[in-house]
Amino acid sequence: DLVEVLEAVPGLRWPVRYSAEVHADRLWVTVAGDGLDAGELADRLAAAGIDADVRIEQLDPDAARALRPLRCDLVEQPFHRPVLAGSPV
């Protein structure tokens, strides 16, 4: 639910870069972005039944990726067998 709410916010770059942690029995959501309003995001989450405090951080792309690595961050490596000089292909 959290991802769906955040990805529906206009102005958030996709994929949404965020982290969610519990501190002192409260859910804290940190979202990477600029020009966003933490209160508006908290209201959107509350409308979806998610009671959370929200922090907005302006981060460079590498720091934003570090908040929560996603599948799209994976880099595929091809499986190949080196061909030795003089061997049949």
Backbone as XML, in Angstrom:
<?xml version="1.0"?>
<chain id="A" units="angstrom">
  <residue number="1" name="ASP">
    <atom name="N" x="0.818" y="-1.193" z="0.000"/>
    <atom name="CA" x="0.000" y="0.000" z="0.000"/>
    <atom name="C" x="0.863" y="1.259" z="0.000"/>
  </residue>
  <residue number="2" name="LEU">
    <atom name="N" x="1.941" y="1.219" z="0.761"/>
    <atom name="CA" x="2.825" y="2.372" z="0.853"/>
    <atom name="C" x="3.380" y="2.747" z="-0.521"/>
  </residue>
  <residue number="3" name="VAL">
    <atom name="N" x="3.863" y="1.773" z="-1.249"/>
    <atom name="CA" x="4.429" y="2.027" z="-2.577"/>
    <atom name="C" x="3.374" y="2.596" z="-3.509"/>
  </residue>
  <residue number="4" name="GLU">
    <atom name="N" x="2.180" y="2.027" z="-3.501"/>
    <atom name="CA" x="1.111" y="2.501" z="-4.382"/>
    <atom name="C" x="0.752" y="3.952" z="-4.086"/>
  </residue>
  <residue number="5" name="VAL">
    <atom name="N" x="0.681" y="4.322" z="-2.822"/>
    <atom name="CA" x="0.359" y="5.709" z="-2.466"/>
    <atom name="C" x="1.471" y="6.638" z="-2.957"/>
  </residue>
  <residue number="6" name="LEU">
    <atom name="N" x="2.729" y="6.280" z="-2.678"/>
    <atom name="CA" x="3.837" y="7.149" z="-3.060"/>
    <atom name="C" x="3.973" y="7.266" z="-4.575"/>
  </residue>
  <residue number="7" name="GLU">
    <atom name="N" x="3.775" y="6.171" z="-5.295"/>
    <atom name="CA" x="3.930" y="6.232" z="-6.744"/>
    <atom name="C" x="2.792" y="6.998" z="-7.422"/>
  </residue>
  <residue number="8" name="ALA">
    <atom name="N" x="1.698" y="7.240" z="-6.713"/>
    <atom name="CA" x="0.579" y="7.995" z="-7.276"/>
    <atom name="C" x="0.724" y="9.502" z="-7.055"/>
  </residue>
  <residue number="9" name="VAL">
    <atom name="N" x="1.764" y="9.925" z="-6.336"/>
    <atom name="CA" x="1.948" y="11.347" z="-6.047"/>
    <atom name="C" x="2.562" y="12.049" z="-7.254"/>
  </residue>
  <residue number="10" name="PRO">
    <atom name="N" x="1.870" y="13.057" z="-7.785"/>
    <atom name="CA" x="2.447" y="13.798" z="-8.899"/>
    <atom name="C" x="3.749" y="14.485" z="-8.479"/>
  </residue>
  <residue number="11" name="GLY">
    <atom name="N" x="4.727" y="14.443" z="-9.328"/>
    <atom name="CA" x="5.994" y="15.116" z="-9.043"/>
    <atom name="C" x="7.060" y="14.228" z="-8.452"/>
  </residue>
  <residue number="12" name="LEU">
    <atom name="N" x="6.681" y="13.043" z="-7.980"/>
    <atom name="CA" x="7.703" y="12.121" z="-7.477"/>
    <atom name="C" x="8.281" y="11.349" z="-8.649"/>
  </residue>
  <residue number="13" name="ARG">
    <atom name="N" x="9.584" y="11.327" z="-8.720"/>
    <atom name="CA" x="10.270" y="10.602" z="-9.778"/>
    <atom name="C" x="10.050" y="9.110" z="-9.587"/>
  </residue>
  <residue number="14" name="TRP">
    <atom name="N" x="9.877" y="8.387" z="-10.682"/>
    <atom name="CA" x="9.669" y="6.952" z="-10.595"/>
    <atom name="C" x="10.957" y="6.238" z="-10.932"/>
  </residue>
  <residue number="15" name="PRO">
    <atom name="N" x="11.356" y="5.195" z="-10.267"/>
    <atom name="CA" x="10.666" y="4.629" z="-9.110"/>
    <atom name="C" x="10.876" y="5.504" z="-7.879"/>
  </residue>
  <residue number="16" name="VAL">
    <atom name="N" x="9.876" y="5.503" z="-7.032"/>
    <atom name="CA" x="9.947" y="6.307" z="-5.814"/>
    <atom name="C" x="11.062" y="5.765" z="-4.930"/>
  </residue>
  <residue number="17" name="ARG">
    <atom name="N" x="11.892" y="6.664" z="-4.455"/>
    <atom name="CA" x="12.985" y="6.277" z="-3.555"/>
    <atom name="C" x="12.573" y="6.672" z="-2.146"/>
  </residue>
  <residue number="18" name="TYR">
    <atom name="N" x="12.451" y="5.676" z="-1.291"/>
    <atom name="CA" x="11.993" y="5.931" z="0.073"/>
    <atom name="C" x="12.541" y="4.860" z="1.000"/>
  </residue>
  <residue number="19" name="SER">
    <atom name="N" x="12.436" y="5.121" z="2.267"/>
    <atom name="CA" x="12.691" y="4.094" z="3.278"/>
    <atom name="C" x="11.592" y="4.212" z="4.315"/>
  </residue>
  <residue number="20" name="ALA">
    <atom name="N" x="11.313" y="3.116" z="4.984"/>
    <atom name="CA" x="10.289" y="3.099" z="6.033"/>
    <atom name="C" x="10.880" y="2.367" z="7.238"/>
  </residue>
  <residue number="21" name="GLU">
    <atom name="N" x="10.823" y="3.041" z="8.379"/>
    <atom name="CA" x="11.380" y="2.486" z="9.601"/>
    <atom name="C" x="10.453" y="2.805" z="10.767"/>
  </residue>
  <residue number="22" name="VAL">
    <atom name="N" x="10.532" y="1.977" z="11.794"/>
    <atom name="CA" x="9.748" y="2.222" z="13.005"/>
    <atom name="C" x="10.693" y="2.748" z="14.079"/>
  </residue>
  <residue number="23" name="HIS">
    <atom name="N" x="10.339" y="3.917" z="14.629"/>
    <atom name="CA" x="11.085" y="4.531" z="15.731"/>
    <atom name="C" x="10.080" y="4.902" z="16.807"/>
  </residue>
  <residue number="24" name="ALA">
    <atom name="N" x="10.316" y="4.423" z="18.009"/>
    <atom name="CA" x="9.447" y="4.743" z="19.153"/>
    <atom name="C" x="7.982" y="4.466" z="18.817"/>
  </residue>
  <residue number="25" name="ASP">
    <atom name="N" x="7.735" y="3.285" z="18.254"/>
    <atom name="CA" x="6.381" y="2.836" z="17.910"/>
    <atom name="C" x="5.680" y="3.714" z="16.869"/>
  </residue>
  <residue number="26" name="ARG">
    <atom name="N" x="6.424" y="4.458" z="16.074"/>
    <atom name="CA" x="5.863" y="5.274" z="14.988"/>
    <atom name="C" x="6.533" y="4.875" z="13.687"/>
  </residue>
  <residue number="27" name="LEU">
    <atom name="N" x="5.755" y="4.842" z="12.623"/>
    <atom name="CA" x="6.292" y="4.584" z="11.290"/>
    <atom name="C" x="6.817" y="5.893" z="10.725"/>
  </residue>
  <residue number="28" name="TRP">
    <atom name="N" x="8.070" y="5.889" z="10.331"/>
    <atom name="CA" x="8.702" y="7.051" z="9.706"/>
    <atom name="C" x="9.015" y="6.692" z="8.271"/>
  </residue>
  <residue number="29" name="VAL">
    <atom name="N" x="8.536" y="7.508" z="7.342"/>
    <atom name="CA" x="8.793" y="7.307" z="5.927"/>
    <atom name="C" x="9.664" y="8.462" z="5.442"/>
  </residue>
  <residue number="30" name="THR">
    <atom name="N" x="10.810" y="8.128" z="4.895"/>
    <atom name="CA" x="11.706" y="9.123" z="4.312"/>
    <atom name="C" x="11.609" y="9.002" z="2.808"/>
  </residue>
  <residue number="31" name="VAL">
    <atom name="N" x="11.334" y="10.120" z="2.133"/>
    <atom name="CA" x="11.160" y="10.129" z="0.687"/>
    <atom name="C" x="12.197" y="11.058" z="0.078"/>
  </residue>
  <residue number="32" name="ALA">
    <atom name="N" x="12.866" y="10.579" z="-0.976"/>
    <atom name="CA" x="13.816" y="11.418" z="-1.701"/>
    <atom name="C" x="13.055" y="12.264" z="-2.700"/>
  </residue>
  <residue number="33" name="GLY">
    <atom name="N" x="13.295" y="13.560" z="-2.677"/>
    <atom name="CA" x="12.633" y="14.446" z="-3.625"/>
    <atom name="C" x="12.826" y="15.884" z="-3.218"/>
  </residue>
  <residue number="34" name="ASP">
    <atom name="N" x="12.421" y="16.765" z="-4.092"/>
    <atom name="CA" x="12.459" y="18.177" z="-3.745"/>
    <atom name="C" x="11.154" y="18.816" z="-4.192"/>
  </residue>
  <residue number="35" name="GLY">
    <atom name="N" x="10.781" y="19.894" z="-3.534"/>
    <atom name="CA" x="9.537" y="20.561" z="-3.848"/>
    <atom name="C" x="8.313" y="19.800" z="-3.368"/>
  </residue>
  <residue number="36" name="LEU">
    <atom name="N" x="8.509" y="18.850" z="-2.465"/>
    <atom name="CA" x="7.399" y="18.057" z="-1.939"/>
    <atom name="C" x="7.025" y="18.557" z="-0.551"/>
  </residue>
  <residue number="37" name="ASP">
    <atom name="N" x="5.806" y="18.312" z="-0.163"/>
    <atom name="CA" x="5.321" y="18.716" z="1.142"/>
    <atom name="C" x="5.111" y="17.474" z="2.005"/>
  </residue>
  <residue number="38" name="ALA">
    <atom name="N" x="5.838" y="17.383" z="3.110"/>
    <atom name="CA" x="5.743" y="16.217" z="3.988"/>
    <atom name="C" x="4.330" y="16.052" z="4.536"/>
  </residue>
  <residue number="39" name="GLY">
    <atom name="N" x="3.665" y="17.155" z="4.870"/>
    <atom name="CA" x="2.298" y="17.075" z="5.386"/>
    <atom name="C" x="1.336" y="16.506" z="4.357"/>
  </residue>
  <residue number="40" name="GLU">
    <atom name="N" x="1.495" y="16.908" z="3.097"/>
    <atom name="CA" x="0.636" y="16.382" z="2.031"/>
    <atom name="C" x="0.847" y="14.878" z="1.846"/>
  </residue>
  <residue number="41" name="LEU">
    <atom name="N" x="2.108" y="14.457" z="1.884"/>
    <atom name="CA" x="2.366" y="13.024" z="1.753"/>
    <atom name="C" x="1.801" y="12.254" z="2.946"/>
  </residue>
  <residue number="42" name="ALA">
    <atom name="N" x="1.939" y="12.801" z="4.155"/>
    <atom name="CA" x="1.380" y="12.149" z="5.340"/>
    <atom name="C" x="-0.139" y="12.045" z="5.226"/>
  </residue>
  <residue number="43" name="ASP">
    <atom name="N" x="-0.784" y="13.088" z="4.683"/>
    <atom name="CA" x="-2.241" y="13.057" z="4.488"/>
    <atom name="C" x="-2.631" y="11.984" z="3.475"/>
  </residue>
  <residue number="44" name="ARG">
    <atom name="N" x="-1.873" y="11.861" z="2.397"/>
    <atom name="CA" x="-2.165" y="10.827" z="1.386"/>
    <atom name="C" x="-2.030" y="9.430" z="1.987"/>
  </residue>
  <residue number="45" name="LEU">
    <atom name="N" x="-0.989" y="9.248" z="2.801"/>
    <atom name="CA" x="-0.806" y="7.949" z="3.458"/>
    <atom name="C" x="-1.953" y="7.684" z="4.431"/>
  </residue>
  <residue number="46" name="ALA">
    <atom name="N" x="-2.343" y="8.697" z="5.197"/>
    <atom name="CA" x="-3.437" y="8.533" z="6.162"/>
    <atom name="C" x="-4.736" y="8.169" z="5.456"/>
  </residue>
  <residue number="47" name="ALA">
    <atom name="N" x="-4.976" y="8.758" z="4.284"/>
    <atom name="CA" x="-6.188" y="8.435" z="3.520"/>
    <atom name="C" x="-6.204" y="6.977" z="3.079"/>
  </residue>
  <residue number="48" name="ALA">
    <atom name="N" x="-5.011" y="6.375" z="2.979"/>
    <atom name="CA" x="-4.908" y="4.961" z="2.620"/>
    <atom name="C" x="-4.825" y="4.072" z="3.855"/>
  </residue>
  <residue number="49" name="GLY">
    <atom name="N" x="-5.000" y="4.671" z="5.053"/>
    <atom name="CA" x="-4.977" y="3.893" z="6.283"/>
    <atom name="C" x="-3.586" y="3.660" z="6.841"/>
  </residue>
  <residue number="50" name="ILE">
    <atom name="N" x="-2.607" y="4.453" z="6.391"/>
    <atom name="CA" x="-1.226" y="4.307" z="6.860"/>
    <atom name="C" x="-0.889" y="5.521" z="7.714"/>
  </residue>
  <residue number="51" name="ASP">
    <atom name="N" x="-0.737" y="5.300" z="9.010"/>
    <atom name="CA" x="-0.411" y="6.380" z="9.944"/>
    <atom name="C" x="1.107" y="6.490" z="10.025"/>
  </residue>
  <residue number="52" name="ALA">
    <atom name="N" x="1.668" y="7.555" z="9.449"/>
    <atom name="CA" x="3.124" y="7.681" z="9.393"/>
    <atom name="C" x="3.546" y="9.137" z="9.464"/>
  </residue>
  <residue number="53" name="ASP">
    <atom name="N" x="4.747" y="9.337" z="9.973"/>
    <atom name="CA" x="5.404" y="10.636" z="9.902"/>
    <atom name="C" x="6.282" y="10.603" z="8.661"/>
  </residue>
  <residue number="54" name="VAL">
    <atom name="N" x="6.360" y="11.724" z="7.948"/>
    <atom name="CA" x="7.079" y="11.762" z="6.674"/>
    <atom name="C" x="8.185" y="12.798" z="6.725"/>
  </residue>
  <residue number="55" name="ARG">
    <atom name="N" x="9.341" y="12.408" z="6.210"/>
    <atom name="CA" x="10.474" y="13.327" z="6.032"/>
    <atom name="C" x="10.796" y="13.368" z="4.545"/>
  </residue>
  <residue number="56" name="ILE">
    <atom name="N" x="11.104" y="14.542" z="4.033"/>
    <atom name="CA" x="11.529" y="14.706" z="2.649"/>
    <atom name="C" x="13.012" y="15.054" z="2.672"/>
  </residue>
  <residue number="57" name="GLU">
    <atom name="N" x="13.807" y="14.366" z="1.863"/>
    <atom name="CA" x="15.236" y="14.653" z="1.795"/>
    <atom name="C" x="15.646" y="14.878" z="0.356"/>
  </residue>
  <residue number="58" name="GLN">
    <atom name="N" x="16.438" y="15.898" z="0.123"/>
    <atom name="CA" x="17.011" y="16.134" z="-1.194"/>
    <atom name="C" x="18.325" y="15.375" z="-1.254"/>
  </residue>
  <residue number="59" name="LEU">
    <atom name="N" x="18.352" y="14.359" z="-2.096"/>
    <atom name="CA" x="19.509" y="13.470" z="-2.176"/>
    <atom name="C" x="19.996" y="13.347" z="-3.613"/>
  </residue>
  <residue number="60" name="ASP">
    <atom name="N" x="21.297" y="13.114" z="-3.762"/>
    <atom name="CA" x="21.799" y="12.827" z="-5.102"/>
    <atom name="C" x="21.329" y="11.426" z="-5.486"/>
  </residue>
  <residue number="61" name="PRO">
    <atom name="N" x="21.355" y="11.071" z="-6.771"/>
    <atom name="CA" x="20.810" y="9.778" z="-7.211"/>
    <atom name="C" x="21.371" y="8.560" z="-6.474"/>
  </residue>
  <residue number="62" name="ASP">
    <atom name="N" x="22.676" y="8.543" z="-6.203"/>
    <atom name="CA" x="23.255" y="7.386" z="-5.500"/>
    <atom name="C" x="22.732" y="7.269" z="-4.075"/>
  </residue>
  <residue number="63" name="ALA">
    <atom name="N" x="22.629" y="8.386" z="-3.387"/>
    <atom name="CA" x="22.113" y="8.362" z="-2.011"/>
    <atom name="C" x="20.629" y="7.983" z="-2.011"/>
  </residue>
  <residue number="64" name="ALA">
    <atom name="N" x="19.886" y="8.440" z="-3.015"/>
    <atom name="CA" x="18.462" y="8.084" z="-3.102"/>
    <atom name="C" x="18.303" y="6.592" z="-3.332"/>
  </residue>
  <residue number="65" name="ARG">
    <atom name="N" x="19.132" y="6.012" z="-4.204"/>
    <atom name="CA" x="19.066" y="4.559" z="-4.450"/>
    <atom name="C" x="19.370" y="3.775" z="-3.177"/>
  </residue>
  <residue number="66" name="ALA">
    <atom name="N" x="20.230" y="4.325" z="-2.338"/>
    <atom name="CA" x="20.619" y="3.627" z="-1.105"/>
    <atom name="C" x="19.487" y="3.578" z="-0.080"/>
  </residue>
  <residue number="67" name="LEU">
    <atom name="N" x="18.479" y="4.462" z="-0.198"/>
    <atom name="CA" x="17.367" y="4.417" z="0.751"/>
    <atom name="C" x="16.703" y="3.050" z="0.731"/>
  </residue>
  <residue number="68" name="ARG">
    <atom name="N" x="16.437" y="2.559" z="-0.462"/>
    <atom name="CA" x="15.788" y="1.263" z="-0.602"/>
    <atom name="C" x="16.103" y="0.726" z="-1.993"/>
  </residue>
  <residue number="69" name="PRO">
    <atom name="N" x="17.085" y="-0.150" z="-2.094"/>
    <atom name="CA" x="17.419" y="-0.712" z="-3.410"/>
    <atom name="C" x="16.225" y="-1.468" z="-3.993"/>
  </residue>
  <residue number="70" name="LEU">
    <atom name="N" x="16.036" y="-1.331" z="-5.285"/>
    <atom name="CA" x="14.917" y="-1.956" z="-5.984"/>
    <atom name="C" x="15.423" y="-2.911" z="-7.048"/>
  </residue>
  <residue number="71" name="ARG">
    <atom name="N" x="14.521" y="-3.736" z="-7.560"/>
    <atom name="CA" x="14.904" y="-4.664" z="-8.624"/>
    <atom name="C" x="15.461" y="-3.947" z="-9.842"/>
  </residue>
  <residue number="72" name="CYS">
    <atom name="N" x="14.924" y="-2.762" z="-10.136"/>
    <atom name="CA" x="15.386" y="-2.035" z="-11.315"/>
    <atom name="C" x="16.833" y="-1.566" z="-11.155"/>
  </residue>
  <residue number="73" name="ASP">
    <atom name="N" x="17.383" y="-1.637" z="-9.946"/>
    <atom name="CA" x="18.771" y="-1.258" z="-9.725"/>
    <atom name="C" x="19.745" y="-2.385" z="-10.059"/>
  </residue>
  <residue number="74" name="LEU">
    <atom name="N" x="19.215" y="-3.576" z="-10.226"/>
    <atom name="CA" x="20.081" y="-4.704" z="-10.527"/>
    <atom name="C" x="20.652" y="-4.568" z="-11.932"/>
  </residue>
  <residue number="75" name="VAL">
    <atom name="N" x="21.878" y="-4.988" z="-12.081"/>
    <atom name="CA" x="22.533" y="-4.961" z="-13.387"/>
    <atom name="C" x="22.750" y="-6.402" z="-13.820"/>
  </residue>
  <residue number="76" name="GLU">
    <atom name="N" x="22.204" y="-6.733" z="-14.982"/>
    <atom name="CA" x="22.369" y="-8.087" z="-15.474"/>
    <atom name="C" x="23.751" y="-8.251" z="-16.079"/>
  </residue>
  <residue number="77" name="GLN">
    <atom name="N" x="24.325" y="-9.377" z="-15.819"/>
    <atom name="CA" x="25.608" y="-9.725" z="-16.398"/>
    <atom name="C" x="25.388" y="-10.928" z="-17.315"/>
  </residue>
  <residue number="78" name="PRO">
    <atom name="N" x="25.898" y="-10.876" z="-18.524"/>
    <atom name="CA" x="25.697" y="-12.010" z="-19.427"/>
    <atom name="C" x="26.516" y="-13.217" z="-18.967"/>
  </residue>
  <residue number="79" name="PHE">
    <atom name="N" x="25.973" y="-14.367" z="-19.256"/>
    <atom name="CA" x="26.703" y="-15.594" z="-18.998"/>
    <atom name="C" x="27.394" y="-15.958" z="-20.307"/>
  </residue>
  <residue number="80" name="HIS">
    <atom name="N" x="28.669" y="-16.015" z="-20.289"/>
    <atom name="CA" x="29.368" y="-16.378" z="-21.513"/>
    <atom name="C" x="30.618" y="-17.177" z="-21.163"/>
  </residue>
  <residue number="81" name="ARG">
    <atom name="N" x="31.047" y="-17.865" z="-22.150"/>
    <atom name="CA" x="32.237" y="-18.687" z="-21.998"/>
    <atom name="C" x="33.315" y="-18.052" z="-22.855"/>
  </residue>
  <residue number="82" name="PRO">
    <atom name="N" x="34.456" y="-17.767" z="-22.302"/>
    <atom name="CA" x="35.503" y="-17.170" z="-23.110"/>
    <atom name="C" x="35.933" y="-18.117" z="-24.222"/>
  </residue>
  <residue number="83" name="VAL">
    <atom name="N" x="36.185" y="-17.571" z="-25.376"/>
    <atom name="CA" x="36.643" y="-18.363" z="-26.511"/>
    <atom name="C" x="38.156" y="-18.199" z="-26.595"/>
  </residue>
  <residue number="84" name="LEU">
    <atom name="N" x="38.831" y="-19.315" z="-26.543"/>
    <atom name="CA" x="40.289" y="-19.295" z="-26.606"/>
    <atom name="C" x="40.746" y="-19.214" z="-28.069"/>
  </residue>
  <residue number="85" name="ALA">
    <atom name="N" x="41.807" y="-18.494" z="-28.290"/>
    <atom name="CA" x="42.341" y="-18.374" z="-29.646"/>
    <atom name="C" x="42.686" y="-19.755" z="-30.199"/>
  </residue>
  <residue number="86" name="GLY">
    <atom name="N" x="42.236" y="-19.993" z="-31.401"/>
    <atom name="CA" x="42.530" y="-21.264" z="-32.057"/>
    <atom name="C" x="41.517" y="-22.363" z="-31.765"/>
  </residue>
  <residue number="87" name="SER">
    <atom name="N" x="40.556" y="-22.147" z="-30.880"/>
    <atom name="CA" x="39.566" y="-23.185" z="-30.600"/>
    <atom name="C" x="38.341" y="-22.982" z="-31.492"/>
  </residue>
  <residue number="88" name="PRO">
    <atom name="N" x="37.638" y="-24.067" z="-31.834"/>
    <atom name="CA" x="36.455" y="-23.919" z="-32.662"/>
    <atom name="C" x="35.371" y="-23.137" z="-31.902"/>
  </residue>
  <residue number="89" name="VAL">
    <atom name="N" x="34.594" y="-22.367" z="-32.617"/>
    <atom name="CA" x="33.573" y="-21.544" z="-32.002"/>
    <atom name="C" x="32.313" y="-22.300" z="-31.775"/>
  </residue>
</chain>
